[in-house]
Amino acid sequence: MNKKISFKEELKRSLIVHALTPCFILCIICVIGFILIAFVNIYRNNNIYALNSKEKLEAVLNRYIENTNHVANEIDIELFKNNKQYKVEIIEGVYNFINQKDIKAQFYIFDKKLDMLFSTERSDNKKDLIKYQIAGSKSNFWEEGSGIIYIYGGNGTENPPTSSYLIVKPIVRDNEFEGLCTYELELKNLDAIFNNTNSTVLLVNKFHRVLFSNSKRFIDDRNKIIKNFRDRRGLIFNDGELIYISRNRVDYADTWIYVITDCSTYLNISIIMLLLIIAVAIIMAAAISSSAGKFSAKKTAIIYQLIDALKQVEDGKLDINLNIESDDEFKSIGHSFNMMLGSIRHLIERHDKMALENNMAIVQMMESQFNPHFLFNTLESIRYLVKFNPKVADKTVVNLSKLLRYSIQNTVDTVRFKEEFDFVKRYIEIMKVRFGERLEFNDNIPDEVKVVSVPKMIIQPIVENAVKYGFGEDVEVLNVEISAYTESGKVYITVRDDGVGIERELLKELVVNLKEKYNLSDHIGLYNVHKRIELLYGTEYGVEINSERNKGTEVVLVLPQIFRQGE
């Protein structure tokens, strides 16, 4: 027969065993986080740089295109040929434009026979090449308008060969073709665009030939981008290396910008980080294990004391007094518990002196709120949270303490809505300890509602019903929302859930029951809230309820828009 293990010993063992789990989970999360951050950073920097480079190149091309169009529209070929002063003005305008640019280009003017009338290029070989490219182009620019001719090969003396963009605009007068204006932009001059990066930048044409590069890496012996990278984007493996590639098409030209980043360094750093984090995790686990015995002994003693007191209350013993020797929130819970029992005893003593109607309303209100069952369940949750999540346990203890203190700290009937809403939020936080991610809470409370006066503990019973009756077999996550607004001197407070809803017949029964003098149903909280509002403010105020099966329930509290005296 197995020997029964005490809760204290079980807690001690669990803390020791489970200490390693969060440490290694933290380790994994940190490493994964580092890798994600690293690759997100690579992705972001790579793509931002690629887009910026694309935009810069397109901006350069666009400015030259605009100037080409401007010169072509303004120039008169005959005057240019025959009027020296006119020719000088045109040329000065071109030189002024070129000199203002960081990336220089050569300028050419051709007549309608495609004979060169002017060039900023001094090399005769280069002039002949440009004339050859213009004459041999398949584009009929005098019909199609401006465009870009891509030249690969240059004068054939460089290795790799020089590549250029030719920006061409026809000169047309009276619908007659008179010549061409042309800018030649050598791609080797693009260093000013493709700088300030550790990545490899390639400008590639549609035949995968490299026109410009800031590195010889990833280029084959035919001056083409290596086969494995052609038309690729994203992460790829190449010869044991992890590579990230972005690829963007350049407007105005049939070329692409490749930005290639080597990610292998980040993988090596990730491995080192993993080893360091594992070492730290082991040290943390050892430290946690050494303190498990003392922690379990101290916390379980107080919890057992609280649970024993609650069981006595369940048995009807209300003359007990908790004396918790602790400097943390448990002492506050014990104090609030004693005050609550004192208040309950006082209410019981007043029971016989109250009128039947008020007696039922108050007693039912007390029954619908913080009863020993709620406290017992909450403390049971705290007991297990102490073992698995002490931080959440501490937070739950604080919330429970403040809820108890709020329920008995004074005898006022009304409070500001903000105080009541803070009370409800703490109640929700305790319920989320029980239901976890299955319970979601949202609110929409405007500032003008936060300062109005509302009956104390008027919203919590409605929220309790939403949680209690909202869950069903098909409800994985229950969403509860509190909203409010003012209109025509009234305050409308809505508690809405998307739970299983209420059957039509039961809904009719509840609506009818709210109008009865005495509660005839099991829904004490809803009836009690309605009657309290009616007794305080009159029959034009109270509770409205709407529900549809499998779509949720909506409860609306209608109150007058009044403020507490002195506020």
C-alpha positions, 0 to 999 in steps of 0.5 A: 500500500502506497504511503500518502504524501502530505501536501507540504511534501508534495509541494516541495517535490513539485517545486524541485521537479518543476523548477527545471521546466520553466528554466529550460522553457525560458532558455528555448524562448530566449533562443527562439526569440533571438533567432526571430529578432535576428532574422526579422532584423535581417529581413527588415534591413535587407528589404528596406535597403533594397526598396530604398536603393530601388527608389534612389535609382528610379529617382535618378532615372526619372530626373534624367528622363524628365530633363531629356523630355524637357530638352527634346521639347524645347530644342530646335534642331535647325537653330542648334545647327545654325545659331551658335548662341542658341547652341551655347544656351542649350549646352550650358543648360545641359551642363548645369543640369549634369553638374548638379547631380551626384551621379553623372551622365553623358549627353548626346544630340542626334539629327533625323539621320541619326548623325551626332550633332553634340556629345559631352563624351570625349572618347570617339570610340564611345561616341561610335558605340552610342551611335551604333546602339541608337541606330541599331535599336529596335525601338522606334522612339519617334513613334513610341516616345521616350524610353530606355535602351539597355546596353551591355558590353560598353566598348569591349575593353573592360572586364567585366564589360561596362554597362549603361542605360540610354535614355532617349527622347525623340525631337518632334516639330509639327509631327515631324521627326527631327532628331533624338536627345539622349543621356548615357548613364554608366552603371559603374557610377552607381556606387553612390546609390549602393553603398553603406551596406554589408550585403551584396548588391547586384543589378541584373538584367532579364538574361541574369547578366550582372550589370553592377555589383559591389562584390564579386561574390555570387557571380559566375565566370560568365558575369551572371548571377549564380544559378541557384539565386536566379529569380529567387526571394527569401531564405535559401541554403547555398553550399552550407550557407544560409542566405537571404535574398530580396529582389525588386524590379526597377521601373523604366528599365528591364533590370532587377536589384538583388540584395543578398545577405549571409545569415550564417553568422547569426546561426553561430551566435544563436548556438553560443547564446543557447549554451549560455542560457542553458548554463544560466537556467541550470543555476536558476533551477538549483537556486529555486530547489534550495529554497523549496522546502522553506517556501512550501512549509510556510505557505501551506500552513497558512493556506490550511488554516484558511481552508479549515476556517472556511469549512467551519463557516460552511458548517454554520460556525460563524463565531470563529476568528482567524489569527494569521501570523504573516507579514504578507497579503494572507494577513490582510485576507484573515483580517477581511475574513474576520470583518466579513464574518462580523458583518454577517453576524450583524446582518443576521442579528438585524434579520428579525427587525427588517421588513419582509421585502427589504429582508429578502432583498438584502439576504438574497444580495448577500447570498449572490455575492461573496459566499464561503464557496467562492472564497473556498474555490479561490483559496483552493486555486491559490493553493495550487498557484503557490506551487506552480506560479507564485507571482500569480498566487500573490496577485490573486491574494491581493485581489481577493483581499481588496474585494473583501475589504470593498464589500465590508469597508463601509455602509454606503449604498452608492459609490462612484462608478469608477470604484464599482468598476475597479471592484468588478475588474478584480473579480474578473481577474480572480475568475481568470485564474480559474478559467485562464485563457477561456475567459476574455474581458473587455470594457468601453467606459467613457469618462462621463460615466466613471463619475456617476453614482451607482449602487454598490456591488450592483454589477458584479452579480451580473458578471458572475451570472455571465461567467456561470451560465455563459460557458457550455460544451461548445464555448471554448472562449467566453468573451465578457464585455462591460460598456456604458453610456449616458442619454437623456439623464439616464445611465445605461450599463451593459454586460454582454457575453457571447456564451450559450445564451438562454432558452426562449421560454426561460428568458420569458420566465426571467422577464416576468419574474423581474416584475414580481413582488417576490423572487420565484426563480433560482436567479437570485442575483438578477432579481436582487439587482433589479429590486435594489434599483427599483427601491432606490430610484423608482420603477422606471429604472431597473434591469433589462435582459435580452438573449438568443440561444448560442449567441449570448446574453445582454443585461442592461442596467438603467440608472439615473445620471446622478452624482454623489453629494460633494463630488 
